[in-house]
Each structure stands twice: as C-alpha cells, then as structure tokens.
Amino acid sequence: MVKNYEYINILISNELLKGYPDYTIRPNNFLTRSEFVTVINRIIKRNHKYEIPKEYDFVDIDKSYWAYAEILRDNSAYEYRRGKYYVNNDLRIDRNQLDEYMQ
C-alpha cells in the first residue's frame, strides 16, 4: 500500500512540489491560489521561457510576493516565437467561447 508520504516524495523528486521555507509539507492545509498556480505551472512546464507581462499589475499582490511571477504567467495568453513564449492576450478566449468549446 502506498502511503501519502510516498506520493509527496514523488512530487518533490519531480520538482512539482517544494514545500515551505521551514522545509515542511503541510498536506492538511488548504491549498492557496498561489500554491495551486505554482504547481500547475510546474506540471505544464510554464517556466522561465514564458515572458512575465510587465504591463499588468495586480492591486492585491505586491511585486515582492513569492508567487507574483507565477500568478502573472497564469493570467496571460502566450504565443511561441523564436524559442520563447510571448504574451499575446488577443489569443485569450472569453467565458462564452470556453462554454461553447466544452459542449
């Protein structure tokens, strides 16, 4: 039988999960928006090759916040050019388009 710590070790060894600065993993805590976005970005490999859009600013997130870049990467649409992903929010679809696509 696989124990929870074995799953956590798999996530850590694949660099999908890093834990807290005090070297703990808190599996009973609720997952925050920042933690969720960071893990999803790692899973889909949305990394340093993705430009961080400088023209966007969040009023509720300080630029010094540890997940600021991850949240910005998550909230942008990209196109691939010359080995890097560049922000192109014209490619972003709206909720109605998403609903149509999902039907």
N, CA, C and O atoms as CSV, one atom per row, in Angstrom:
chain,resi,resn,atom,element,x,y,z
A,1,MET,N,N,0.836,-1.182,0.000
A,1,MET,CA,C,0.000,0.000,0.000
A,1,MET,C,C,0.887,1.254,0.000
A,1,MET,O,O,1.815,1.367,0.801
A,2,VAL,N,N,0.595,2.174,-0.888
A,2,VAL,CA,C,1.368,3.414,-0.980
A,2,VAL,C,C,0.872,4.393,0.083
A,2,VAL,O,O,-0.328,4.624,0.230
A,3,LYS,N,N,1.805,4.949,0.803
A,3,LYS,CA,C,1.478,5.929,1.842
A,3,LYS,C,C,1.525,7.334,1.261
A,3,LYS,O,O,2.163,7.571,0.235
A,4,ASN,N,N,0.845,8.261,1.920
A,4,ASN,CA,C,0.831,9.647,1.457
A,4,ASN,C,C,2.225,10.222,1.293
A,4,ASN,O,O,2.479,10.960,0.342
A,5,TYR,N,N,3.141,9.893,2.213
A,5,TYR,CA,C,4.495,10.450,2.112
A,5,TYR,C,C,5.195,9.963,0.855
A,5,TYR,O,O,6.069,10.656,0.333
A,6,GLU,N,N,4.832,8.785,0.355
A,6,GLU,CA,C,5.427,8.302,-0.894
A,6,GLU,C,C,4.953,9.157,-2.073
A,6,GLU,O,O,5.740,9.456,-2.971
A,7,TYR,N,N,3.689,9.548,-2.079
A,7,TYR,CA,C,3.184,10.447,-3.121
A,7,TYR,C,C,3.873,11.808,-3.045
A,7,TYR,O,O,4.250,12.393,-4.061
A,8,ILE,N,N,4.026,12.292,-1.825
A,8,ILE,CA,C,4.683,13.580,-1.638
A,8,ILE,C,C,6.130,13.501,-2.116
A,8,ILE,O,O,6.616,14.429,-2.762
A,9,ASN,N,N,6.813,12.424,-1.812
A,9,ASN,CA,C,8.195,12.248,-2.277
A,9,ASN,C,C,8.280,12.212,-3.800
A,9,ASN,O,O,9.238,12.724,-4.379
A,10,ILE,N,N,7.301,11.620,-4.442
A,10,ILE,CA,C,7.261,11.595,-5.913
A,10,ILE,C,C,7.119,13.014,-6.447
A,10,ILE,O,O,7.820,13.399,-7.384
A,11,LEU,N,N,6.217,13.791,-5.857
A,11,LEU,CA,C,6.029,15.187,-6.282
A,11,LEU,C,C,7.294,16.007,-6.065
A,11,LEU,O,O,7.663,16.818,-6.914
A,12,ILE,N,N,7.948,15.803,-4.950
A,12,ILE,CA,C,9.179,16.542,-4.655
A,12,ILE,C,C,10.296,16.119,-5.595
A,12,ILE,O,O,11.012,16.975,-6.115
A,13,SER,N,N,10.460,14.832,-5.825
A,13,SER,CA,C,11.550,14.368,-6.693
A,13,SER,C,C,11.358,14.806,-8.136
A,13,SER,O,O,12.330,14.914,-8.885
A,14,ASN,N,N,10.124,15.059,-8.533
A,14,ASN,CA,C,9.849,15.560,-9.882
A,14,ASN,C,C,9.781,17.086,-9.924
A,14,ASN,O,O,9.384,17.669,-10.933
A,15,GLU,N,N,10.171,17.726,-8.821
A,15,GLU,CA,C,10.225,19.184,-8.685
A,15,GLU,C,C,8.881,19.872,-8.952
A,15,GLU,O,O,8.840,21.002,-9.438
A,16,LEU,N,N,7.798,19.185,-8.632
A,16,LEU,CA,C,6.471,19.771,-8.744
A,16,LEU,C,C,6.042,20.406,-7.429
A,16,LEU,O,O,5.167,21.272,-7.401
A,17,LEU,N,N,6.656,19.974,-6.362
A,17,LEU,CA,C,6.340,20.463,-5.026
A,17,LEU,C,C,7.659,20.729,-4.315
A,17,LEU,O,O,8.581,19.915,-4.373
A,18,LYS,N,N,7.741,21.873,-3.646
A,18,LYS,CA,C,8.983,22.203,-2.944
A,18,LYS,C,C,8.787,22.359,-1.447
A,18,LYS,O,O,9.743,22.210,-0.687
A,19,GLY,N,N,7.594,22.650,-1.012
A,19,GLY,CA,C,7.359,22.820,0.409
A,19,GLY,C,C,7.584,24.248,0.862
A,19,GLY,O,O,7.790,25.155,0.055
A,20,TYR,N,N,7.539,24.426,2.164
A,20,TYR,CA,C,7.653,25.743,2.781
A,20,TYR,C,C,9.102,26.050,3.137
A,20,TYR,O,O,9.936,25.145,3.180
A,21,PRO,N,N,9.408,27.316,3.392
A,21,PRO,CA,C,10.789,27.688,3.733
A,21,PRO,C,C,11.346,26.954,4.959
A,21,PRO,O,O,12.562,26.821,5.098
A,22,ASP,N,N,10.475,26.483,5.839
A,22,ASP,CA,C,10.944,25.749,7.023
A,22,ASP,C,C,11.086,24.250,6.737
A,22,ASP,O,O,11.194,23.440,7.658
A,23,TYR,N,N,11.083,23.890,5.439
A,23,TYR,CA,C,11.279,22.511,4.965
A,23,TYR,C,C,10.141,21.571,5.333
A,23,TYR,O,O,10.344,20.360,5.431
A,24,THR,N,N,8.948,22.114,5.536
A,24,THR,CA,C,7.800,21.266,5.842
A,24,THR,C,C,6.866,21.191,4.639
A,24,THR,O,O,6.855,22.066,3.773
A,25,ILE,N,N,6.097,20.133,4.619
A,25,ILE,CA,C,4.986,19.953,3.689
A,25,ILE,C,C,3.758,19.886,4.589
A,25,ILE,O,O,3.754,19.165,5.586
A,26,ARG,N,N,2.732,20.626,4.241
A,26,ARG,CA,C,1.557,20.688,5.115
A,26,ARG,C,C,0.332,20.144,4.372
A,26,ARG,O,O,-0.506,20.910,3.896
A,27,PRO,N,N,0.238,18.824,4.281
A,27,PRO,CA,C,-0.824,18.218,3.478
A,27,PRO,C,C,-2.238,18.451,3.996
A,27,PRO,O,O,-3.200,18.269,3.250
A,28,ASN,N,N,-2.380,18.843,5.236
A,28,ASN,CA,C,-3.720,19.075,5.778
A,28,ASN,C,C,-4.174,20.520,5.641
A,28,ASN,O,O,-5.322,20.840,5.952
A,29,ASN,N,N,-3.293,21.393,5.179
A,29,ASN,CA,C,-3.678,22.788,4.941
A,29,ASN,C,C,-4.476,22.890,3.651
A,29,ASN,O,O,-4.357,22.047,2.762
A,30,PHE,N,N,-5.290,23.933,3.563
A,30,PHE,CA,C,-5.951,24.236,2.303
A,30,PHE,C,C,-4.907,24.750,1.327
A,30,PHE,O,O,-3.976,25.452,1.722
A,31,LEU,N,N,-5.057,24.408,0.063
A,31,LEU,CA,C,-4.156,24.873,-0.976
A,31,LEU,C,C,-4.529,26.303,-1.343
A,31,LEU,O,O,-5.696,26.582,-1.615
A,32,THR,N,N,-3.563,27.208,-1.355
A,32,THR,CA,C,-3.839,28.597,-1.707
A,32,THR,C,C,-3.807,28.766,-3.226
A,32,THR,O,O,-3.318,27.899,-3.950
A,33,ARG,N,N,-4.333,29.888,-3.690
A,33,ARG,CA,C,-4.280,30.221,-5.119
A,33,ARG,C,C,-2.832,30.205,-5.611
A,33,ARG,O,O,-2.538,29.658,-6.674
A,34,SER,N,N,-1.955,30.793,-4.851
A,34,SER,CA,C,-0.545,30.877,-5.230
A,34,SER,C,C,0.085,29.496,-5.343
A,34,SER,O,O,0.800,29.213,-6.304
A,35,GLU,N,N,-0.178,28.647,-4.376
A,35,GLU,CA,C,0.385,27.295,-4.391
A,35,GLU,C,C,-0.176,26.491,-5.560
A,35,GLU,O,O,0.564,25.780,-6.240
A,36,PHE,N,N,-1.467,26.602,-5.790
A,36,PHE,CA,C,-2.106,25.881,-6.888
A,36,PHE,C,C,-1.513,26.289,-8.240
A,36,PHE,O,O,-1.130,25.443,-9.047
A,37,VAL,N,N,-1.447,27.601,-8.466
A,37,VAL,CA,C,-0.924,28.115,-9.738
A,37,VAL,C,C,0.528,27.687,-9.931
A,37,VAL,O,O,0.926,27.319,-11.036
A,38,THR,N,N,1.308,27.733,-8.872
A,38,THR,CA,C,2.716,27.347,-8.964
A,38,THR,C,C,2.852,25.888,-9.356
A,38,THR,O,O,3.655,25.560,-10.230
A,39,VAL,N,N,2.090,25.010,-8.735
A,39,VAL,CA,C,2.156,23.580,-9.070
A,39,VAL,C,C,1.681,23.337,-10.501
A,39,VAL,O,O,2.310,22.578,-11.238
A,40,ILE,N,N,0.588,23.966,-10.899
A,40,ILE,CA,C,0.090,23.790,-12.272
A,40,ILE,C,C,1.119,24.292,-13.270
A,40,ILE,O,O,1.370,23.629,-14.276
A,41,ASN,N,N,1.721,25.447,-13.016
A,41,ASN,CA,C,2.766,25.955,-13.911
A,41,ASN,C,C,3.913,24.968,-14.035
A,41,ASN,O,O,4.454,24.786,-15.125
A,42,ARG,N,N,4.291,24.329,-12.938
A,42,ARG,CA,C,5.370,23.336,-12.989
A,42,ARG,C,C,4.943,22.098,-13.773
A,42,ARG,O,O,5.734,21.547,-14.538
A,43,ILE,N,N,3.701,21.660,-13.589
A,43,ILE,CA,C,3.219,20.475,-14.297
A,43,ILE,C,C,3.228,20.697,-15.804
A,43,ILE,O,O,3.662,19.830,-16.563
A,44,ILE,N,N,2.744,21.868,-16.234
A,44,ILE,CA,C,2.666,22.128,-17.681
A,44,ILE,C,C,3.919,22.815,-18.218
A,44,ILE,O,O,3.971,23.242,-19.371
A,45,LYS,N,N,4.928,22.909,-17.346
A,45,LYS,CA,C,6.224,23.475,-17.723
A,45,LYS,C,C,6.131,24.922,-18.198
A,45,LYS,O,O,6.827,25.327,-19.129
A,46,ARG,N,N,5.275,25.686,-17.555
A,46,ARG,CA,C,5.192,27.119,-17.826
A,46,ARG,C,C,6.239,27.772,-16.926
A,46,ARG,O,O,5.959,28.116,-15.778
A,47,ASN,N,N,7.459,27.938,-17.466
A,47,ASN,CA,C,8.610,28.314,-16.664
A,47,ASN,C,C,9.241,29.619,-17.145
A,47,ASN,O,O,8.550,30.497,-17.663
A,48,HIS,N,N,10.544,29.739,-16.971
A,48,HIS,CA,C,11.266,30.967,-17.324
A,48,HIS,C,C,11.218,31.293,-18.810
A,48,HIS,O,O,11.541,32.417,-19.195
A,49,LYS,N,N,10.826,30.343,-19.656
A,49,LYS,CA,C,10.682,30.640,-21.090
A,49,LYS,C,C,9.426,31.456,-21.382
A,49,LYS,O,O,9.230,31.931,-22.501
A,50,TYR,N,N,8.596,31.611,-20.386
A,50,TYR,CA,C,7.379,32.408,-20.531
A,50,TYR,C,C,7.643,33.813,-20.018
A,50,TYR,O,O,7.966,34.018,-18.848
A,51,GLU,N,N,7.499,34.773,-20.921
A,51,GLU,CA,C,7.689,36.168,-20.557
A,51,GLU,C,C,6.722,36.544,-19.447
A,51,GLU,O,O,5.555,36.155,-19.465
A,52,ILE,N,N,7.212,37.292,-18.497
A,52,ILE,CA,C,6.335,37.803,-17.448
A,52,ILE,C,C,5.810,39.148,-17.919
A,52,ILE,O,O,6.591,40.083,-18.095
A,53,PRO,N,N,4.510,39.267,-18.127
A,53,PRO,CA,C,3.953,40.505,-18.673
A,53,PRO,C,C,4.150,41.687,-17.740
A,53,PRO,O,O,3.642,41.696,-16.619
A,54,LYS,N,N,4.881,42.671,-18.200
A,54,LYS,CA,C,5.204,43.816,-17.366
A,54,LYS,C,C,4.102,44.872,-17.365
A,54,LYS,O,O,4.046,45.723,-16.478
A,55,GLU,N,N,3.234,44.809,-18.362
A,55,GLU,CA,C,2.183,45.832,-18.436
A,55,GLU,C,C,1.014,45.538,-17.506
A,55,GLU,O,O,0.120,46.372,-17.357
A,56,TYR,N,N,1.008,44.369,-16.879
A,56,TYR,CA,C,-0.079,44.016,-15.975
A,56,TYR,C,C,0.363,44.197,-14.543
A,56,TYR,O,O,1.516,43.946,-14.194
A,57,ASP,N,N,-0.542,44.623,-13.741
A,57,ASP,CA,C,-0.288,44.807,-12.333
A,57,ASP,C,C,-1.520,44.345,-11.576
A,57,ASP,O,O,-2.649,44.619,-11.983
A,58,PHE,N,N,-1.304,43.658,-10.497
A,58,PHE,CA,C,-2.405,43.255,-9.637
A,58,PHE,C,C,-2.433,44.170,-8.430
A,58,PHE,O,O,-1.407,44.378,-7.782
A,59,VAL,N,N,-3.588,44.713,-8.125
A,59,VAL,CA,C,-3.682,45.611,-6.975
A,59,VAL,C,C,-3.637,44.838,-5.659
A,59,VAL,O,O,-3.320,45.407,-4.614
A,60,ASP,N,N,-3.952,43.549,-5.706
A,60,ASP,CA,C,-3.982,42.761,-4.476
A,60,ASP,C,C,-2.721,41.937,-4.249
A,60,ASP,O,O,-2.650,41.183,-3.279
A,61,ILE,N,N,-1.716,42.066,-5.131
A,61,ILE,CA,C,-0.495,41.282,-4.984
A,61,ILE,C,C,0.712,42.205,-5.136
A,61,ILE,O,O,0.858,42.883,-6.153
A,62,ASP,N,N,1.558,42.226,-4.142
A,62,ASP,CA,C,2.772,43.023,-4.195
A,62,ASP,C,C,3.812,42.335,-5.082
A,62,ASP,O,O,3.900,41.107,-5.094
A,63,LYS,N,N,4.583,43.107,-5.809
A,63,LYS,CA,C,5.583,42.548,-6.722
A,63,LYS,C,C,6.649,41.733,-6.002
A,63,LYS,O,O,7.320,40.915,-6.632
A,64,SER,N,N,6.820,41.931,-4.723
A,64,SER,CA,C,7.815,41.164,-3.969
A,64,SER,C,C,7.257,39.824,-3.471
A,64,SER,O,O,7.996,39.023,-2.898
A,65,TYR,N,N,5.986,39.582,-3.682
A,65,TYR,CA,C,5.347,38.341,-3.224
A,65,TYR,C,C,5.970,37.138,-3.932
A,65,TYR,O,O,6.232,37.208,-5.133
A,66,TRP,N,N,6.211,36.052,-3.228
A,66,TRP,CA,C,6.945,34.908,-3.761
A,66,TRP,C,C,6.313,34.312,-5.013
A,66,TRP,O,O,7.040,33.780,-5.853
A,67,ALA,N,N,4.997,34.376,-5.176
A,67,ALA,CA,C,4.329,33.762,-6.329
A,67,ALA,C,C,3.872,34.786,-7.369
A,67,ALA,O,O,3.082,34.457,-8.255
A,68,TYR,N,N,4.354,36.002,-7.270
A,68,TYR,CA,C,3.913,37.069,-8.185
A,68,TYR,C,C,4.114,36.660,-9.652
A,68,TYR,O,O,3.190,36.770,-10.458
A,69,ALA,N,N,5.302,36.196,-9.990
A,69,ALA,CA,C,5.586,35.811,-11.380
A,69,ALA,C,C,4.718,34.635,-11.818
A,69,ALA,O,O,4.255,34.595,-12.958
A,70,GLU,N,N,4.498,33.686,-10.925
A,70,GLU,CA,C,3.676,32.515,-11.260
A,70,GLU,C,C,2.241,32.933,-11.564
A,70,GLU,O,O,1.629,32.423,-12.503
A,71,ILE,N,N,1.712,33.845,-10.785
A,71,ILE,CA,C,0.340,34.306,-10.992
A,71,ILE,C,C,0.237,35.106,-12.289
A,71,ILE,O,O,-0.741,34.968,-13.023
A,72,LEU,N,N,1.233,35.937,-12.575
A,72,LEU,CA,C,1.235,36.680,-13.836
A,72,LEU,C,C,1.307,35.733,-15.038
A,72,LEU,O,O,0.598,35.920,-16.027
A,73,ARG,N,N,2.171,34.716,-14.944
A,73,ARG,CA,C,2.268,33.745,-16.047
A,73,ARG,C,C,0.935,33.038,-16.270
A,73,ARG,O,O,0.538,32.776,-17.406
A,74,ASP,N,N,0.263,32.738,-15.183
A,74,ASP,CA,C,-1.002,32.016,-15.258
A,74,ASP,C,C,-2.117,32.850,-15.873
A,74,ASP,O,O,-3.036,32.298,-16.478
A,75,ASN,N,N,-2.053,34.149,-15.730
A,75,ASN,CA,C,-3.145,35.016,-16.157
A,75,ASN,C,C,-2.924,35.646,-17.517
A,75,ASN,O,O,-3.545,36.660,-17.835
A,76,SER,N,N,-2.059,35.071,-18.319
A,76,SER,CA,C,-1.770,35.622,-19.637
A,76,SER,C,C,-1.890,34.531,-20.693
A,76,SER,O,O,-1.757,33.342,-20.404
A,77,ALA,N,N,-2.143,34.964,-21.915
A,77,ALA,CA,C,-2.137,34.051,-23.068
A,77,ALA,C,C,-0.816,34.275,-23.804
A,77,ALA,O,O,-0.301,35.393,-23.836
A,78,TYR,N,N,-0.281,33.224,-24.385
A,78,TYR,CA,C,1.042,33.284,-24.990
A,78,TYR,C,C,1.046,32.771,-26.421
A,78,TYR,O,O,0.189,31.988,-26.832
A,79,GLU,N,N,2.044,33.243,-27.167
A,79,GLU,CA,C,2.352,32.658,-28.463
A,79,GLU,C,C,3.843,32.365,-28.490
A,79,GLU,O,O,4.634,33.071,-27.864
A,80,TYR,N,N,4.222,31.325,-29.214
A,80,TYR,CA,C,5.607,30.867,-29.242
A,80,TYR,C,C,6.336,31.487,-30.427
A,80,TYR,O,O,5.907,31.353,-31.573
A,81,ARG,N,N,7.444,32.168,-30.140
A,81,ARG,CA,C,8.274,32.759,-31.194
A,81,ARG,C,C,9.735,32.650,-30.786
A,81,ARG,O,O,10.109,33.003,-29.668
A,82,ARG,N,N,10.541,32.166,-31.691
A,82,ARG,CA,C,11.994,32.128,-31.507
A,82,ARG,C,C,12.424,31.547,-30.156
A,82,ARG,O,O,13.262,32.124,-29.463
A,83,GLY,N,N,11.851,30.419,-29.796
A,83,GLY,CA,C,12.276,29.719,-28.592
A,83,GLY,C,C,11.764,30.255,-27.273
A,83,GLY,O,O,12.210,29.823,-26.210
A,84,LYS,N,N,10.817,31.206,-27.331
A,84,LYS,CA,C,10.275,31.764,-26.102
A,84,LYS,C,C,8.787,32.025,-26.281
A,84,LYS,O,O,8.314,32.201,-27.404
A,85,TYR,N,N,8.058,32.049,-25.185
A,85,TYR,CA,C,6.637,32.349,-25.214
A,85,TYR,C,C,6.430,33.808,-24.862
A,85,TYR,O,O,6.899,34.276,-23.824
A,86,TYR,N,N,5.731,34.524,-25.723
A,86,TYR,CA,C,5.469,35.942,-25.532
A,86,TYR,C,C,3.987,36.180,-25.280
A,86,TYR,O,O,3.128,35.499,-25.840
A,87,VAL,N,N,3.707,37.146,-24.437
A,87,VAL,CA,C,2.330,37.464,-24.087
A,87,VAL,C,C,1.584,37.955,-25.322
A,87,VAL,O,O,2.048,38.847,-26.032
A,88,ASN,N,N,0.430,37.362,-25.564
A,88,ASN,CA,C,-0.479,37.816,-26.607
A,88,ASN,C,C,-1.886,37.542,-26.105
A,88,ASN,O,O,-2.477,36.507,-26.413
A,89,ASN,N,N,-2.413,38.474,-25.335
A,89,ASN,CA,C,-3.727,38.255,-24.737
A,89,ASN,C,C,-4.866,38.343,-25.736
A,89,ASN,O,O,-6.018,38.107,-25.372
A,90,ASP,N,N,-4.573,38.678,-26.988
A,90,ASP,CA,C,-5.598,38.592,-28.032
A,90,ASP,C,C,-5.973,37.135,-28.289
A,90,ASP,O,O,-7.030,36.851,-28.851
A,91,LEU,N,N,-5.106,36.218,-27.876
A,91,LEU,CA,C,-5.378,34.791,-28.047
A,91,LEU,C,C,-6.261,34.229,-26.938
A,91,LEU,O,O,-6.745,33.101,-27.029
A,92,ARG,N,N,-6.461,35.008,-25.916
A,92,ARG,CA,C,-7.269,34.570,-24.777
A,92,ARG,C,C,-8.727,34.442,-25.199
A,92,ARG,O,O,-9.247,35.291,-25.923
A,93,ILE,N,N,-9.383,33.380,-24.744
A,93,ILE,CA,C,-10.795,33.220,-25.059
A,93,ILE,C,C,-11.633,33.671,-23.869
A,93,ILE,O,O,-11.181,33.619,-22.725
A,94,ASP,N,N,-12.849,34.113,-24.146
A,94,ASP,CA,C,-13.714,34.549,-23.055
A,94,ASP,C,C,-14.567,33.373,-22.569
A,94,ASP,O,O,-14.514,32.279,-23.131
A,95,ARG,N,N,-15.336,33.612,-21.536
A,95,ARG,CA,C,-16.118,32.553,-20.902
A,95,ARG,C,C,-17.109,31.915,-21.872
A,95,ARG,O,O,-17.283,30.696,-21.851
A,96,ASN,N,N,-17.770,32.718,-22.729
A,96,ASN,CA,C,-18.728,32.162,-23.695
A,96,ASN,C,C,-18.043,31.227,-24.679
A,96,ASN,O,O,-18.579,30.170,-25.015
A,97,GLN,N,N,-16.864,31.613,-25.139
A,97,GLN,CA,C,-16.117,30.750,-26.058
A,97,GLN,C,C,-15.723,29.452,-25.375
A,97,GLN,O,O,-15.776,28.384,-25.985
A,98,LEU,N,N,-15.329,29.540,-24.110
A,98,LEU,CA,C,-14.963,28.347,-23.371
A,98,LEU,C,C,-16.155,27.426,-23.192
A,98,LEU,O,O,-16.037,26.212,-23.351
A,99,ASP,N,N,-17.310,28.003,-22.858
A,99,ASP,CA,C,-18.526,27.207,-22.698
A,99,ASP,C,C,-18.887,26.495,-23.998
A,99,ASP,O,O,-19.255,25.320,-23.979
A,100,GLU,N,N,-18.785,27.193,-25.118
A,100,GLU,CA,C,-19.066,26.585,-26.428
A,100,GLU,C,C,-18.086,25.457,-26.718
A,100,GLU,O,O,-18.479,24.404,-27.219
A,101,TYR,N,N,-16.830,25.671,-26.409
A,101,TYR,CA,C,-15.805,24.668,-26.666
A,101,TYR,C,C,-16.034,23.409,-25.825
A,101,TYR,O,O,-15.798,22.293,-26.287
A,102,MET,N,N,-16.493,23.599,-24.597
A,102,MET,CA,C,-16.669,22.471,-23.675
A,102,MET,C,C,-17.926,21.650,-23.961
A,102,MET,O,O,-18.080,20.551,-23.429
A,103,GLN,N,N,-18.829,22.176,-24.800
A,103,GLN,CA,C,-20.078,21.431,-25.081
A,103,GLN,C,C,-19.873,20.351,-26.113
A,103,GLN,O,O,-20.817,19.641,-26.458
